[in-house]
Amino acid sequence: MNNSPKEILRFVEENDVKFIRLTFCDIFGNLKNIAVMPNELEQAFSYGIPFDAMKFDSSSPELLLFPDISTLSILPWRPKSGRVVRFFCSLKSPDGSDYSADMRTDLINFINSLRLKGYSCEVSTRCEFYLFDLDDKGSPTKIPHDNGGYLDVAPLDKCENIRREICLSLEEMGLNPKSSCHKHGPGQNEIDFRANDPVNAADDMVHYKTVVKSIAAQCGLFASFMPMPLKNEHGSALNISMSVKKNGEYIFGSSRENITREGKCFISGILHRIGEITAFLNPTSNSYRRFGVGYAPQYVNLSGHSRSPLVRIPTASGTSPRIELRSADAACNPYIAFKLILAAGIEGIASNDCTLFEIGGNTSDMLPQSLDEAIKSAKKSEFIRQTLPKKITKEILERLEIQLRNLEKSRSSEEFEDTIYFPYI
């Protein structure tokens, strides 16, 4: 929705809006919000809404939330009387300058810099999740809601009505679901999104998780995006597709044979940097249980070399030529993930080196096999230092190392992950 602040204020008044959620993400992509009353909205547009930011950044005791008016959306699962709407917000310091750890603004600035070089990009996601039953106290269990399998229908698929409600809610919010289905694991589902610009695609991904969890809770279930919640079952992926144009022309094609040299170099750039960026695409110890299981990738390779490639080149006609990266999971911060993938590809174009594409990737090289290995690779990376704000890199890697230390102290890794990740991802 593209309106002026005055039109937004009129919309709020005419549609009986009583609460405005000003949303933003922490550095791990977790959605946060402050709810304000309608009479505070004009203040928010002009001067921002201050909040205590000490829990997020001890060096910035106060930050300001400025609503992005283009992101207005009604929350359809809230009452029609006294409606609730939300905005995504930019984070600013009290002096009005951009907050250096606001990755949404950082991604906006990065995309704008690519436009100046003639590049445009669209991103789409396919994100999997499990639906679990609750116990008699309302706490989540690890009992899948059904025993269905890949593309099953009712009665094996007991999740179809919930997926329907999720898709209708997403559509009513202005998000862009394209399709949904039952996936391989019992109680496992997937919703596929239409392509969008990278910032809106990241916005959609963040709110998608909230919608799924909210609708599931209303249906008496628990939704988990944990990468590998069940042993001996398929893990849940976040597959990220990218379509890139240079001066209005697509750089990818529908097969390996008709990809431009720039497209080949873009893919080579991703293959070259994937080990260094994996800690940001897969930021939990549980993430690494998924690699190599079922159809999840394990090696740094292209489609055609295995049934579980890291980078896939879709061949469906009638769609924008694109590539799909298959290693990420929903525990990532999508603003960071999208920027790193794009930056790696653009670096590949700048190098004019498409060797890794031509040989199909480092086909004997494996993705990092543990969070510890991924962190070590990220800490040595000059690419990471040049691509992400110093504050973000330092904070994320420090917190991931704290997770590892706590994991080492725990009685078992499974117990640690079920306590730290399962209830929250």
C-alpha positions in Angstrom: 0.0 0.0 0.0 1.5 3.3 -1.1 -0.1 6.2 0.6 0.8 9.5 2.2 0.8 9.8 6.0 -2.5 11.8 5.8 -4.2 9.0 3.8 -2.9 6.4 6.3 -4.4 8.4 9.2 -7.7 8.6 7.4 -7.7 4.9 6.7 -7.1 4.2 10.4 -10.0 6.3 11.4 -12.4 5.0 8.8 -11.6 1.3 9.4 -12.0 1.3 13.2 -8.3 0.6 13.8 -7.5 0.8 17.5 -4.0 -0.7 17.7 -1.0 -0.1 15.5 1.9 -2.6 15.8 5.2 -1.1 14.9 7.3 -4.1 14.0 11.0 -4.7 13.5 13.5 -7.5 13.7 16.3 -8.3 16.1 19.6 -9.4 14.5 18.5 -13.0 14.4 15.4 -12.1 12.4 13.0 -12.5 15.3 10.0 -10.2 15.0 9.5 -7.6 17.7 6.9 -5.0 18.1 5.4 -2.1 20.1 1.7 -1.4 19.9 0.6 2.2 19.9 -2.8 3.8 19.8 -4.1 5.7 16.7 -3.5 9.1 18.2 0.3 8.3 18.4 0.6 7.5 14.7 1.2 11.1 13.5 4.0 11.4 16.1 5.5 8.1 14.8 5.5 9.4 11.2 7.1 12.7 12.1 9.4 12.0 15.0 9.5 8.3 15.6 8.4 6.2 18.6 11.3 5.8 21.2 11.9 2.6 23.0 14.4 1.1 25.4 16.9 -0.8 23.2 19.3 -2.0 25.9 18.3 -5.6 25.5 19.1 -5.4 21.8 22.2 -3.2 22.0 23.8 -2.1 25.2 25.7 0.7 23.3 22.4 2.2 22.1 20.1 2.7 25.2 17.3 4.3 23.1 16.2 3.9 19.5 13.4 5.3 17.4 10.9 3.4 15.3 9.8 5.1 12.1 6.9 3.3 10.2 7.4 2.5 6.5 4.0 3.6 5.2 4.2 1.2 2.2 4.0 -1.8 4.6 0.6 -1.1 6.2 -1.3 -4.4 6.6 -4.4 -5.5 8.6 -3.9 -8.5 10.9 -6.8 -10.7 9.7 -6.9 -13.0 12.7 -7.5 -10.1 15.1 -11.1 -8.9 15.8 -12.9 -6.9 13.1 -14.1 -4.5 15.7 -11.1 -2.5 17.0 -8.8 -3.7 14.2 -5.1 -4.2 14.5 -2.7 -3.2 11.8 1.1 -3.4 11.5 3.9 -1.5 9.8 7.5 -2.5 9.3 9.8 0.2 10.8 13.2 1.7 10.2 15.4 2.0 13.3 17.1 5.3 13.9 19.3 6.7 16.6 18.0 9.6 18.8 20.0 12.1 16.5 17.9 10.9 13.5 20.7 8.9 11.8 20.2 5.4 10.6 20.9 2.7 13.2 24.0 0.8 12.1 22.5 -2.6 13.0 19.2 -2.2 11.2 19.5 -4.8 8.6 16.3 -3.9 6.8 17.6 -0.4 6.1 21.0 -1.9 5.2 19.4 -4.2 2.6 17.4 -1.3 1.2 20.6 0.7 0.8 22.4 -2.3 -0.8 19.6 -2.9 -3.3 19.6 0.8 -4.2 23.4 0.6 -4.8 22.8 -2.4 -7.2 20.2 -0.4 -9.1 22.8 2.3 -9.8 24.9 -0.4 -11.4 22.0 -1.6 -13.6 21.0 -4.6 -11.6 17.5 -5.5 -10.4 16.5 -8.6 -8.5 13.5 -10.5 -7.3 13.4 -13.1 -4.6 11.0 -15.9 -3.8 11.0 -18.4 -0.9 9.7 -21.9 -0.2 9.7 -22.5 3.5 8.8 -25.7 5.3 7.4 -26.2 8.8 6.0 -29.0 11.0 2.7 -29.0 12.8 2.7 -30.7 16.2 -0.1 -31.6 18.7 -0.3 -30.0 22.1 -0.5 -31.9 25.3 -3.4 -31.6 27.8 -1.7 -28.5 29.4 -1.4 -26.7 26.0 2.4 -27.2 25.7 3.9 -28.3 22.4 4.8 -32.0 21.9 6.8 -33.6 19.2 3.8 -35.7 18.0 3.1 -34.8 14.4 -0.4 -33.7 13.5 -0.7 -36.4 10.9 1.2 -39.2 9.2 0.9 -37.9 5.7 3.7 -37.8 3.2 4.8 -35.9 0.1 1.8 -34.3 -1.7 -0.7 -36.5 0.2 -4.4 -35.4 0.4 -7.0 -35.9 3.1 -7.5 -38.0 5.1 -3.8 -38.7 5.3 -3.2 -35.0 5.1 -4.8 -33.5 8.2 -3.1 -30.1 7.7 -4.9 -28.9 4.5 -7.5 -26.8 6.3 -4.8 -25.1 8.4 -2.7 -24.4 5.3 -5.8 -22.9 3.7 -6.4 -20.6 6.6 -2.7 -19.6 6.6 -2.8 -18.8 2.8 -6.0 -16.8 3.1 -4.6 -14.8 6.0 -1.3 -14.1 4.1 -3.3 -13.0 1.1 -5.5 -10.7 3.1 -2.4 -9.1 4.6 -1.1 -8.3 1.1 1.5 -11.0 1.1 1.9 -13.3 -1.9 1.5 -17.0 -1.3 1.6 -19.0 -4.5 1.0 -22.7 -3.5 1.0 -25.0 -0.6 1.3 -28.7 0.0 2.1 -31.5 2.4 5.8 -32.3 2.4 7.8 -35.5 3.1 7.7 -35.7 6.8 4.6 -36.4 9.0 2.9 -33.2 9.8 5.3 -31.3 7.5 4.1 -28.5 5.2 5.3 -26.0 2.8 4.1 -22.6 1.4 5.6 -21.2 -1.7 5.7 -17.4 -2.2 5.6 -15.4 -5.4 8.7 -13.4 -6.3 9.1 -9.9 -4.9 11.8 -7.4 -4.5 14.4 -8.6 -1.8 13.2 -6.2 1.0 9.5 -7.1 0.6 10.4 -10.7 0.2 12.3 -10.6 3.6 9.3 -8.7 5.1 7.0 -11.4 3.9 9.3 -14.2 5.3 9.4 -12.6 8.7 5.6 -12.2 8.9 5.0 -15.6 7.3 6.5 -17.3 10.4 4.2 -15.2 12.7 1.1 -16.0 10.7 1.8 -19.7 10.6 2.4 -19.8 14.3 -0.7 -17.7 15.1 -3.1 -19.7 12.9 -1.6 -23.0 14.2 -2.2 -21.8 17.8 -5.8 -20.9 17.0 -6.3 -24.4 15.7 -4.8 -26.0 18.9 -1.5 -26.9 17.3 2.1 -25.9 17.5 4.1 -24.8 14.4 7.8 -25.3 14.3 10.3 -24.0 11.8 13.2 -25.8 13.6 15.5 -27.2 10.9 15.5 -30.8 12.1 12.8 -31.3 14.8 12.5 -35.1 14.3 15.2 -37.7 14.1 15.1 -39.9 11.0 12.7 -37.5 9.2 13.1 -34.8 6.6 14.3 -31.5 7.9 12.7 -28.1 7.1 14.4 -25.9 4.6 14.1 -22.3 3.4 14.8 -22.5 -0.3 15.7 -19.1 -1.7 15.2 -18.4 -5.5 16.7 -15.3 -7.2 16.0 -13.8 -10.5 18.5 -11.1 -11.6 18.5 -8.7 -14.5 21.3 -6.5 -15.8 20.1 -3.5 -17.7 16.7 -5.1 -18.1 18.0 -8.5 -19.4 17.9 -11.7 -17.4 21.3 -13.2 -16.6 20.0 -16.7 -15.9 18.2 -19.1 -18.3 16.0 -22.2 -18.1 19.0 -24.5 -18.3 22.8 -24.5 -17.8 23.3 -24.2 -21.5 21.5 -20.8 -21.9 22.8 -18.9 -18.9 24.8 -15.8 -19.7 28.4 -15.4 -18.6 27.3 -13.0 -15.9 24.8 -15.6 -14.7 27.5 -18.2 -14.6 29.8 -15.9 -12.7 27.0 -15.0 -10.3 26.5 -18.7 -9.4 30.3 -19.2 -9.1 30.4 -16.3 -6.6 27.8 -18.0 -4.4 29.6 -21.4 -4.6 32.9 -19.7 -3.7 31.5 -17.9 -0.6 28.9 -20.4 0.6 31.2 -21.8 3.4 31.8 -18.3 4.7 28.2 -17.3 4.8 26.7 -20.5 6.1 26.8 -19.4 9.8 24.3 -16.7 8.8 22.1 -18.9 6.7 22.1 -21.7 9.3 22.6 -20.1 12.7 21.7 -23.0 15.0 23.5 -26.2 15.9 20.4 -28.1 14.9 20.7 -26.7 11.3 23.6 -29.0 10.6 21.7 -32.2 11.4 19.6 -31.5 8.2 22.5 -31.4 5.7 22.7 -34.6 3.7 19.4 -36.0 5.1 16.7 -36.7 2.6 16.9 -34.1 -0.2 18.9 -31.5 1.8 22.3 -30.6 0.2 25.6 -31.6 1.6 28.1 -30.7 -1.0 29.0 -27.5 -2.8 27.5 -28.4 -6.2 25.0 -27.5 -8.9 21.9 -29.3 -10.1 22.7 -32.3 -12.3 25.4 -33.7 -10.0 23.1 -35.1 -7.4 19.5 -35.4 -6.3 20.2 -32.8 -3.6 22.1 -29.9 -5.2 23.1 -26.8 -3.3 22.2 -24.6 -6.3 19.4 -25.7 -8.5 18.5 -24.3 -11.9 14.7 -24.7 -12.3 13.6 -25.6 -15.8 9.8 -24.8 -15.6 8.6 -22.6 -18.5 6.5 -19.6 -18.0 8.5 -18.3 -15.0 11.3 -15.8 -14.8 14.7 -17.5 -15.2 16.1 -18.0 -11.7 18.4 -20.0 -9.5 17.5 -21.6 -6.2 19.8 -21.9 -3.2 18.7 -24.9 -1.0 20.9 -24.8 2.1 19.3 -22.1 4.2 16.7 -22.6 7.0 14.1 -20.4 8.6 16.2 -19.7 11.7 18.2 -17.1 9.6 17.6 -13.4 9.4 16.3 -13.1 5.8 17.6 -9.5 5.4 21.1 -10.7 6.2 20.7 -13.9 4.2 19.4 -12.2 1.0 22.2 -9.5 1.2 25.0 -12.1 1.6 23.7 -14.3 -1.3 23.3 -11.3 -3.6 26.7 -9.8 -2.6 28.4 -13.1 -3.2 26.9 -13.3 -6.7 27.7 -9.7 -7.6 31.3 -10.3 -6.4 31.4 -13.3 -8.7 30.3 -11.1 -11.7 32.9 -8.5 -10.8 35.6 -11.2 -10.8 34.5 -12.4 -14.2 35.4 -16.0 -13.0 32.8 -18.7 -13.8 35.1 -21.6 -13.2 33.1 -23.1 -10.4 30.0 -23.0 -12.5 31.7 -24.8 -15.4 33.0 -27.6 -13.2 29.7 -27.9 -11.3 31.0 -26.4 -8.0 33.5 -27.7 -5.6 31.9 -31.1 -6.0 34.1 -32.8 -3.4 33.8 -29.9 -0.9 31.1 -30.2 1.8 29.1 -27.5 3.4 30.2 -26.8 7.0 29.3 -29.8 9.1 28.7 -28.0 12.4 27.9 -24.6 13.7 31.5 -24.4 15.1 33.0 -25.0 11.7 30.7 -22.4 10.1 31.6 -19.8 12.7 35.3 -20.4 12.2 34.9 -19.9 8.5 32.9 -16.7 9.0 35.4 -15.2 11.4 38.2 -15.6 8.9 36.2 -14.1 6.0 37.2 -10.8 4.6 34.0 -11.0 2.4 31.9 -11.0 5.6 33.8 -8.0 7.0 33.3 -6.0 3.8 29.6 -7.0 3.3 28.0 -6.8 6.8 28.1 -3.9 9.3 30.8 -4.6 11.9 28.3 -4.4 14.7 26.1 -7.1 13.2 29.0 -9.5 12.5 30.5 -9.1 15.9 27.2 -9.4 17.8 25.9 -12.5 15.8 29.2 -14.4 16.0 29.6 -13.7 19.7 26.1 -14.9 20.4 26.6 -18.0 18.3 29.8 -18.8 20.2 27.8 -18.4 23.5 25.3 -20.9 22.2 28.2 -23.4 21.4 29.6 -23.0 24.9 26.2 -23.7 26.4 25.8 -26.6 24.1 29.1 -28.1 25.3 27.9 -27.8 29.0 24.5 -29.4 28.4 23.8 -33.0 29.2 22.9 -33.8 25.6 22.7 -31.8 22.4 19.1 -33.0 21.7 18.0 -31.7 25.1 19.7 -28.4 24.5 18.2 -27.9 21.1 14.7 -28.9 22.3 15.0 -26.3 25.0 16.7 -23.4 23.2 15.4 -23.8 19.6 12.2 -25.9 19.4 9.8 -23.5 21.3 11.1 -20.4 19.6 12.0 -21.1 15.9 
